[in-house]
Amino acid sequence: MCCPYCTGLVPLSPNWRLAPDGTGVPLLPQLADGPGSANRVCAFEIANSAQAQSAGTIARGDGTCPYPDCGRVIDGDEIKRQAQVGGMGEQIYAVVFKRRVEYLTKAGKRRWKWERGYRAPRPEDDNADETAQCLAEKLPEWEAFDYVPSERFPEVCNDDRPIQYGMPLWRDLFSPRQLLCHGTGVEVFREMLAEDQQAGRLTDLRKATYGYLALTLDKLLNYNARMTRWHANRGVLAGTFDRHDFAFKWSYAEMAPLVTGVGYDWAVEQTAKCIKELVELVRPADAGDDGQLFETAPPPPVTVTCKPGDRLDHVGSASVDVVVMDPPYYDNVMYAELSDFFYVWLKRTAGHVFPELFRRALTDKENEAVANPARHRGEKGAAALAARDYRERMAAIFAEGRRVLSDDETTDHVQDAEEVSDLERRALAAEERGRIASLLATVEKLPPDSKLTRLVATLERLRSDGFAQAMVFTQYTDTMDFLRGQLVARDGWRLMCYSGRGGEVPGQEGAWHTVTRDEAKSRFRSGKADVLLCTDAAAEGLNFQFCGALVNYDMPWNPMRVEQRIGRIDRLGQRHARIRVVNLHYEDTVETDVYRALRIRIGLFESVVGPLQPILARLPGEIGSAVLQGSRRDVGEVVAARIDEAAEGFDIDDVLDKDIRMPERPPSALDMTYLARLLSTPELMPPASKFGPWAKRSSRCGHGGWPRRFA
């Protein structure tokens, strides 16, 4: 994407690791003629140590410009905006290869092995222009013959990150090179199928073969998409669904489809392996293995049907000996939503062999037995409705399973109270684990922390405005630790911390070490840190008048504590002519309500009545009670009531109407003329004092060897 500040092309990746041994990629930003100029791009090279690798350029959805003459934070919304208008592209940053190397055994014999290596990209590696031209020629025909997906990614779903990052169609989940590969595969599949149909060769065996070939093509989809990543620890490709969602991959890896042993060869081998394992499940135990993929001896009769588990109307009652089930687990995985990734391609291959299985535009999500809140979007209590729907569907499935199960194979077992209690505990524990997993999955899908984003932007702005150091106050130590973890990952920030644990400074390999109170102050004073993250422990007795900027990341409900924080830098000896204080609080929260009420009610009262501590001491408790017992609308009323109560007998509105001026002072009894006359009359001066001119418009007076100068 393009940096909105310096126009440089920014490669986005959370890290640049390639292998567990430290092999990785350092970025080489080409500055051209400076910010705003053309040809600002990043080149890449391969490094053999973790220290030589560049820091990641994306974290929690926000980017960081890697050009040293910029280095600005790029807001996540700007990244999404560019992606949605087609401004996000691809750039090759490393090539993985294997080479055949010779080695000697302990016995001195020559042997060969394949060894993985990495190299920086070369100009000939980038065939993006040729790919784009070829795809532009192919795409109209492919769309006309329905070779590539034209379906849109559903807007009503539990994970719409593909849409957020500029991929509104299912085929957008593939780069142009990948789409050209998969589209060609479908084209060849359909041509072969058409030839067999016209020649009358489409036997049941060949239809089965085409079905497995369709699955092979889908296998390659999973390992050749924009959501496929490089697993640095294992040195392999991780498939699109190595996690069960549509997590956006900032840097992806792709498989070379036509290289011997990988690509299509690998996908065919994987499919053949699965077929063989399925055949072994139904073959007689004493059958031999003649090495053929398809057995010549007829297997035992097997009937395969596909219907919803709660409507097995094609199966008679008490006709099944065993019911085996792998049930969906609550809201952990939305199987149908994920299956569309494969379905939109399968319907264009296997759908022409078995059309009765692919009548829908997308997979059936309405009848899936999962707790899917997306089905109830816009309804009150969507999560509770989804949970109830899941329980009802699972109950119907179990009831239908019980109906078809043979009575002869049913064993009644009377459970005692302890067994029942144990089962209940296990069920509750399983449900709790599921809810925790669901909560964690929801948290992972949350957008970037907007307050953190604003904090980073604020620190950048303070630095550009001449404030070399800044203090950041939080209310809780956990929040301080969170900010430390986020800011330490960003280049250019030297951090220190101070809390009830004492001072903390970074050490080797990411460890933090405790230092004394005085040492923490001394290190910050000497400029060894740009940002001091701290709790209110730093607001007591520590003076930092050498620092000119302060950010309140958390706003306590008692403004006197805010004043106490500001007092750490707003004091005698402050080096800056003007200090900067920035208060951050989320819009539409109790924090905002409290401070808006305080600004309205307290401004003049403070200047007329005096110290606010008696008024405000009870506010935190009162606010907490209002929030817990009432609604947020009560908060402003609590603040106003307590201030009015403290100001009983004092009418602020009356004071507002008055013309408040400083009283005029009477003229001085003595002026400078009288003072000069006094100093020039020796008999009026104290004994042993001397007076004389010092310079123009100034005099000096000495007494007991102590000269004084008067201007």
Secondary structure, DSSP 8 states (H G I E B T S, - for coil): -B-TTT--B----S--B-STTS-B--EEE--TTSTT-S---EEE--BSSGGGS---SEETTEEE---TTT--EE-HHHHHHHHHTT--------EEEEEEEEEE-TTS-EEEEEEEEEE---GGG--HHHHHHHHHHHHHHHHHTT-S---B--SSSS--HHHHTT--BGGGGS-HHHHHHHHHHHHHHHHHHHHHHHHT---HHHHHHHHHHHHHHHHHHHTSSTT-EEETTTTEEE-TTSSSS----SS-----TTSTTSTHHHHHHHHHHHHHHHHHHHS-TT----S-SS-SS-----------TT--TTS-TT-BS--------TTS--HHHHHHHHHHHHTTTGGGTSGGG--SSS---TT-SS--GGGGTTSTTHHHHHHHHHHHHHHHHHHHHHHHB-GGG-------HHHHHHHHHHHHHHHHHHHHHHHHHHHHTS---HHHHHHHHHHHHHHHTT---EEEE-SSHHHHHHHHHHHHTSTT--EEEEETTEEEEE-GGG-EEEE-HHHHHHHHHTTS-SEEEE-GGGGSS---TT--EEEESS--S-HHHHHHHHTTTSSTT--SSS-EEEE---TTSHHHHHHHHHHHHHHHHHHHH---HHHHTTHHHHHHHHHHHS-THHHHHHHHHHHHHHTTT--HHHHHHS----------S--HHHHHHHHT-GGGS-TTEEEEEEETTEEEEEETTEEEEE-
